[in-house]
Amino acid sequence: WLVVNDRLQTANDERLMSIPIAILGASGYTGAETIRLLLGHPQVRIAALTADAQAGKPMLELYPHLAFADLPELVRIEAVDFSAVDAVFCCLPHGTTQQVIAGLPSHLKIIDLSADFRLADVQSYAQWYDHAHQAPQLQREAVYGLTEQARREIKEARLVANPGCYPTSVLLPLMPLLASGLILKEGIIIDAKSGTTGAGRSARQTMIFSEISGGLSAYGVGHHRHTPEIEQGLSRAAGEAVSVSFTPHLVPMSRGILSTMYVTLAPGADALAARECLQDIYRHEPFVRVMPQGVAPSTHEVRGTNECRIGIFADRVPGRAILVSVIDNLVKGAAGQAVQNFNVMMGFPEPLGLTATALFP
């Protein structure tokens, strides 16, 4: 009885120390994945869930795999008492987030999983997203949340713009190599492939099983909206403007991203030096692993985890190298990185709530 009582007291103490959070847009894939991860976070209490079109429904009706959890009912955003919340994960669709966040109380820590605050240049945002930015004053204070590259800024931030899935898979391998001068900024080619959850949960003909099963297709060729985000990060690393050729592809699997990057090595550099650079940069990182020489990572190895795995190879063409990067688009590419950023903002250990082993097969 004493042991049981001690455990109950410990659980009560942990609940008292937990941070109340709200998830806006909880009915989408990233919202549901954020819930899944935070249910395993010992310092978090999910206090509010919103989904305007699904308001009044329990989460188990939308996602039966969450039926075990004691979750609040879905409500409209205006029904949330934000005075009783300390942090917000915003999982709303692109283009709908700016005005919502602008209307939130100033005491809140906010992690935005949409693209609405990722591009520092509001004119570039208007060009790529076909409408003017609705909260330029907030854009100026937003921190781009690629955790491994911006911890100091994230720790002090009120608003973090969580990176896109494709950019995460590209920037983690390429930014250190550009910053170190081991690769040239010219001629970078990115061939990326994603599972279908990257397109969201909305019903559309091109995403039904019979349309995608057994096939592979390119999309957004030459004009995908993640291109300026990738170029923004690479330009910051290089200290000058960088342009890339980026083509994404849809693969008939539910989750995962594999990005293959073709780069030109700087004079005197080789693939071994590039690999050693990434090893040194990420040696103590909990979620980035540089693969042994000659080993290419697979999306199966990171499924359900917050991990990014990177392989590096010498091309048969002299002076060029090939990098292969894999992530789970819903975890390291979205909800997992959001939780990682939340941990940094709150001063928690980064792996808190993110230590799941990959689901294999």
C-alpha positions as CSV (number, residue, x, y, z in Angstrom):
1,W,0.0,0.0,0.0
2,L,2.8,2.4,0.8
3,V,4.4,1.8,-2.6
4,V,1.2,2.4,-4.4
5,N,0.5,5.6,-2.3
6,D,4.0,6.9,-3.1
7,R,3.4,6.3,-6.8
8,L,0.1,8.1,-6.7
9,Q,1.7,11.0,-4.8
10,T,4.5,11.2,-7.4
11,A,2.0,11.2,-10.2
12,N,0.0,14.0,-8.5
13,D,3.3,16.0,-8.0
14,E,4.1,15.6,-11.7
15,R,0.7,16.8,-12.7
16,L,1.1,19.9,-10.5
17,M,4.4,20.7,-12.2
18,S,3.1,20.1,-15.7
19,I,2.6,22.9,-18.2
20,P,-0.9,23.3,-19.6
21,I,-0.8,23.5,-23.4
22,A,-3.3,23.9,-26.2
23,I,-3.1,22.4,-29.7
24,L,-4.9,24.4,-32.4
25,G,-5.9,22.3,-35.4
26,A,-5.8,19.0,-33.5
27,S,-7.9,17.1,-36.2
28,G,-5.1,17.1,-38.8
29,Y,-2.2,14.6,-39.0
30,T,0.3,17.0,-37.4
31,G,-2.2,17.8,-34.6
32,A,-2.8,14.1,-33.8
33,E,0.9,13.4,-33.9
34,T,1.6,16.2,-31.5
35,I,-1.0,14.7,-29.2
36,R,0.6,11.3,-29.5
37,L,4.0,12.6,-28.5
38,L,2.9,14.9,-25.7
39,L,0.9,12.1,-24.1
40,G,4.4,10.6,-23.3
41,H,5.8,13.9,-22.1
42,P,5.9,14.0,-18.2
43,Q,5.9,17.8,-18.0
44,V,2.9,18.5,-20.2
45,R,-0.9,18.6,-19.6
46,I,-3.1,18.9,-22.7
47,A,-5.6,21.5,-21.6
48,A,-7.4,22.4,-24.9
49,L,-7.8,21.0,-28.4
50,T,-9.4,22.9,-31.2
51,A,-10.8,21.9,-34.6
52,D,-13.5,24.3,-35.8
53,A,-15.1,21.9,-38.2
54,Q,-15.1,19.0,-35.7
55,A,-16.0,21.0,-32.6
56,G,-18.0,19.1,-30.0
57,K,-16.5,15.7,-31.0
58,P,-14.1,13.6,-28.9
59,M,-10.7,12.9,-30.4
60,L,-11.3,9.1,-30.3
61,E,-14.0,9.6,-32.9
62,L,-11.4,11.1,-35.3
63,Y,-8.4,9.0,-34.2
64,P,-9.4,5.8,-32.5
65,H,-5.8,5.0,-31.6
66,L,-6.0,7.8,-29.0
67,A,-9.0,6.3,-27.3
68,F,-6.9,5.3,-24.2
69,A,-6.1,9.0,-23.4
70,D,-8.2,11.3,-21.2
71,L,-8.3,14.2,-23.7
72,P,-10.5,17.3,-23.7
73,E,-13.3,17.6,-26.3
74,L,-12.6,19.4,-29.5
75,V,-13.8,23.0,-29.4
76,R,-13.6,26.1,-31.6
77,I,-10.6,28.4,-31.1
78,E,-12.7,31.2,-29.6
79,A,-13.9,28.8,-26.9
80,V,-10.4,28.3,-25.4
81,D,-9.5,30.0,-22.2
82,F,-5.9,31.0,-23.1
83,S,-5.4,32.5,-19.7
84,A,-5.3,29.0,-18.4
85,V,-2.7,27.9,-20.9
86,D,1.1,28.5,-21.0
87,A,2.0,27.3,-24.5
88,V,0.3,26.7,-27.8
89,F,1.1,24.2,-30.7
90,C,-0.5,25.7,-33.8
91,C,-1.2,23.0,-36.3
92,L,-3.5,25.0,-38.6
93,P,-3.3,25.0,-42.4
94,H,-1.0,27.4,-44.1
95,G,-2.5,30.9,-44.6
96,T,-4.9,30.6,-41.7
97,T,-2.4,30.9,-38.8
98,Q,-1.1,34.5,-39.0
99,Q,-4.2,36.3,-37.8
100,V,-5.0,33.6,-35.2
101,I,-1.5,33.9,-33.6
102,A,-1.8,37.7,-33.8
103,G,-4.9,37.5,-31.6
104,L,-3.4,35.3,-28.9
105,P,-2.3,36.7,-25.5
106,S,1.3,37.9,-25.2
107,H,2.2,35.5,-22.3
108,L,1.9,32.4,-24.5
109,K,4.9,30.5,-25.9
110,I,3.9,29.5,-29.5
111,I,5.2,26.8,-31.8
112,D,3.7,27.2,-35.2
113,L,3.8,24.1,-37.5
114,S,2.5,25.9,-40.6
115,A,4.6,27.8,-43.1
116,D,3.2,31.2,-42.1
117,F,6.2,32.4,-40.2
118,R,9.1,30.5,-41.8
119,L,10.1,33.0,-44.5
120,A,11.8,36.1,-43.0
121,D,11.0,38.2,-46.0
122,V,7.3,38.9,-46.1
123,Q,7.6,39.9,-49.8
124,S,8.9,36.4,-50.6
125,Y,6.1,34.9,-48.6
126,A,3.6,36.9,-50.7
127,Q,5.2,35.7,-53.9
128,W,5.2,32.0,-53.0
129,Y,1.9,31.8,-51.0
130,D,-0.1,34.1,-53.3
131,H,-1.3,36.5,-50.6
132,A,0.1,39.3,-48.4
133,H,1.4,38.4,-45.0
134,Q,-1.2,39.2,-42.4
135,A,1.1,39.7,-39.4
136,P,4.4,41.2,-40.5
137,Q,5.1,42.6,-37.1
138,L,5.0,39.0,-35.7
139,Q,7.2,37.8,-38.5
140,R,10.0,40.1,-37.3
141,E,10.1,38.3,-33.9
142,A,9.6,34.8,-35.1
143,V,12.6,32.4,-34.8
144,Y,13.1,29.8,-37.5
145,G,13.2,26.6,-35.4
146,L,15.7,24.2,-36.9
147,T,16.7,23.1,-33.4
148,E,20.2,21.9,-34.0
149,Q,21.1,25.2,-35.7
150,A,19.2,27.8,-33.5
151,R,19.0,26.7,-29.9
152,R,20.1,30.0,-28.4
153,E,17.5,32.0,-30.3
154,I,14.8,29.3,-29.7
155,K,15.4,29.4,-26.0
156,E,14.6,33.1,-25.8
157,A,11.8,33.1,-28.4
158,R,8.1,33.6,-27.8
159,L,7.2,32.5,-31.4
160,V,9.0,29.7,-33.1
161,A,8.3,28.9,-36.8
162,N,8.7,25.1,-37.0
163,P,10.6,24.1,-40.2
164,G,9.0,22.3,-43.1
165,C,9.6,18.6,-43.5
166,Y,11.5,18.7,-46.8
167,P,13.7,21.7,-45.6
168,T,14.5,19.8,-42.3
169,S,15.8,16.8,-44.3
170,V,17.9,19.1,-46.5
171,L,19.2,21.8,-44.2
172,L,20.5,19.4,-41.5
173,P,23.1,17.8,-43.9
174,L,23.9,20.8,-46.1
175,M,24.0,23.8,-43.8
176,P,27.2,22.7,-42.0
177,L,28.9,21.8,-45.2
178,L,28.2,25.2,-46.7
179,A,29.2,27.0,-43.5
180,S,32.5,25.1,-43.4
181,G,33.3,25.8,-47.1
182,L,33.5,22.1,-48.0
183,I,30.9,22.3,-50.8
184,L,30.2,25.0,-53.4
185,K,26.9,26.9,-53.4
186,E,26.5,26.4,-57.1
187,G,24.9,23.3,-58.7
188,I,23.1,21.9,-55.6
189,I,20.4,19.4,-56.8
190,I,17.8,17.9,-54.4
191,D,15.7,14.9,-55.3
192,A,13.2,14.3,-52.4
193,K,10.5,11.8,-51.8
194,S,7.7,11.9,-49.3
195,G,4.9,9.7,-47.9
196,T,1.3,10.8,-48.4
197,T,0.7,12.3,-45.0
198,G,2.8,15.3,-46.1
199,A,-0.3,16.4,-48.1
200,G,-2.5,16.5,-45.0
201,R,-5.8,14.8,-44.2
202,S,-8.2,16.6,-46.5
203,A,-10.0,14.4,-49.0
204,R,-8.8,14.8,-52.7
205,Q,-9.0,12.6,-55.7
206,T,-5.2,12.6,-56.3
207,M,-4.6,11.1,-52.8
208,I,-7.0,8.2,-52.8
209,F,-5.5,4.7,-52.7
210,S,-6.2,3.7,-56.3
211,E,-4.6,6.9,-57.6
212,I,-1.3,6.6,-55.7
213,S,-0.8,2.9,-55.0
214,G,1.9,1.3,-57.1
215,G,3.0,4.6,-58.6
216,L,5.6,7.3,-58.1
217,S,5.1,10.9,-59.2
218,A,6.8,14.3,-59.1
219,Y,4.9,17.4,-58.1
220,G,5.6,21.1,-57.6
221,V,8.3,20.7,-60.2
222,G,10.3,23.9,-60.4
223,H,8.1,25.9,-58.0
224,H,7.5,24.0,-54.8
225,R,6.8,26.3,-51.8
226,H,9.6,24.7,-49.7
227,T,12.2,26.0,-52.2
228,P,12.5,29.5,-50.7
229,E,12.7,28.0,-47.2
230,I,15.5,25.7,-48.3
231,E,17.3,28.6,-50.0
232,Q,16.8,30.9,-47.0
233,G,18.6,28.4,-44.7
234,L,21.4,27.5,-47.1
235,S,22.0,31.2,-47.8
236,R,22.3,32.0,-44.1
237,A,24.9,29.2,-43.8
238,A,26.9,30.2,-46.8
239,G,26.7,33.9,-46.0
240,E,25.5,34.7,-49.6
241,A,22.6,33.9,-51.8
242,V,22.2,30.2,-52.7
243,S,19.9,28.8,-55.4
244,V,19.0,25.1,-55.7
245,S,17.2,22.7,-58.0
246,F,14.6,21.0,-55.8
247,T,12.0,18.4,-57.0
248,P,9.7,16.5,-54.6
249,H,8.0,13.2,-55.3
250,L,5.1,11.4,-53.8
251,V,5.7,7.8,-52.7
252,P,2.8,5.4,-51.9
253,M,3.7,5.1,-48.2
254,S,2.1,6.8,-45.3
255,R,5.1,8.6,-43.7
256,G,8.7,9.3,-44.3
257,I,11.0,11.5,-46.4
258,L,14.2,10.5,-48.2
259,S,16.2,13.4,-49.7
260,T,19.1,12.7,-52.1
261,M,21.4,15.7,-52.5
262,Y,24.0,16.2,-55.2
263,V,26.8,18.7,-54.4
264,T,30.1,19.9,-55.8
265,L,33.0,19.7,-53.4
266,A,35.2,22.7,-52.8
267,P,38.7,22.5,-54.2
268,G,40.8,20.2,-52.0
269,A,37.8,18.7,-50.2
270,D,36.5,15.2,-50.6
271,A,33.5,13.1,-49.3
272,L,35.5,11.9,-46.3
273,A,36.2,15.4,-45.1
274,A,32.5,16.2,-45.6
275,R,31.5,13.2,-43.5
276,E,34.0,14.1,-40.8
277,C,32.6,17.6,-40.7
278,L,29.0,16.3,-40.1
279,Q,30.2,13.8,-37.5
280,D,32.0,16.6,-35.6
281,I,28.9,18.9,-35.8
282,Y,26.4,16.3,-34.8
283,R,28.5,14.1,-32.5
284,H,26.5,15.0,-29.4
285,E,23.1,15.6,-31.0
286,P,20.4,13.2,-29.7
287,F,18.4,13.2,-33.0
288,V,21.0,13.4,-35.8
289,R,23.1,10.4,-36.8
290,V,25.7,10.3,-39.5
291,M,25.8,6.8,-40.9
292,P,29.0,4.7,-41.1
293,Q,31.0,5.1,-44.3
294,G,29.3,3.4,-47.2
295,V,25.9,3.0,-45.5
296,A,22.7,4.6,-46.9
297,P,19.9,5.3,-44.4
298,S,16.3,4.1,-45.0
299,T,13.0,5.7,-44.0
300,H,12.1,2.5,-42.1
301,E,15.0,3.3,-39.7
302,V,13.4,6.5,-38.5
303,R,9.7,5.7,-38.7
304,G,7.9,7.1,-35.7
305,T,11.0,8.8,-34.3
306,N,12.5,12.3,-34.1
307,E,15.7,11.2,-35.8
308,C,17.4,12.4,-38.9
309,R,20.0,10.0,-40.5
310,I,22.5,11.1,-43.0
311,G,24.7,9.1,-45.4
312,I,27.6,10.6,-47.5
313,F,29.1,9.1,-50.6
314,A,31.7,10.1,-53.2
315,D,30.2,10.4,-56.6
316,R,31.9,8.6,-59.5
317,V,32.1,12.0,-61.1
318,P,35.3,13.6,-59.7
319,G,34.7,16.5,-57.4
320,R,31.1,15.7,-56.5
321,A,29.4,14.0,-53.5
322,I,26.0,12.5,-52.8
323,L,24.2,12.9,-49.5
324,V,21.1,10.8,-48.5
325,S,19.0,12.1,-45.6
326,V,15.9,10.4,-44.0
327,I,13.3,11.6,-41.5
328,D,9.8,10.8,-40.5
329,N,7.9,13.8,-42.0
330,L,5.3,13.8,-39.2
331,V,7.9,13.6,-36.4
332,K,11.3,15.3,-37.1
333,G,9.6,17.0,-40.0
334,A,6.7,18.4,-37.9
335,A,5.4,17.4,-34.5
336,G,8.6,15.9,-33.1
337,Q,10.7,18.9,-33.9
338,A,7.9,21.1,-32.5
339,V,8.1,19.2,-29.2
340,Q,11.9,19.4,-29.3
341,N,11.6,23.2,-29.7
342,F,9.1,23.4,-26.9
343,N,11.6,21.6,-24.6
344,V,14.3,24.1,-25.5
345,M,11.9,27.1,-24.9
346,M,10.9,25.7,-21.5
347,G,14.4,24.6,-20.4
348,F,13.6,20.9,-20.4
349,P,16.0,18.2,-21.7
350,E,15.5,18.0,-25.5
351,P,14.7,14.3,-25.6
352,L,11.8,14.6,-23.2
353,G,8.8,12.8,-24.7
354,L,10.9,12.0,-27.8
355,T,12.7,8.8,-27.0
356,A,10.5,6.3,-29.0
357,T,12.3,3.5,-30.9
358,A,11.6,3.3,-34.6
359,L,8.7,1.2,-35.8
360,F,10.1,-1.6,-37.9
361,P,9.0,-3.1,-40.2
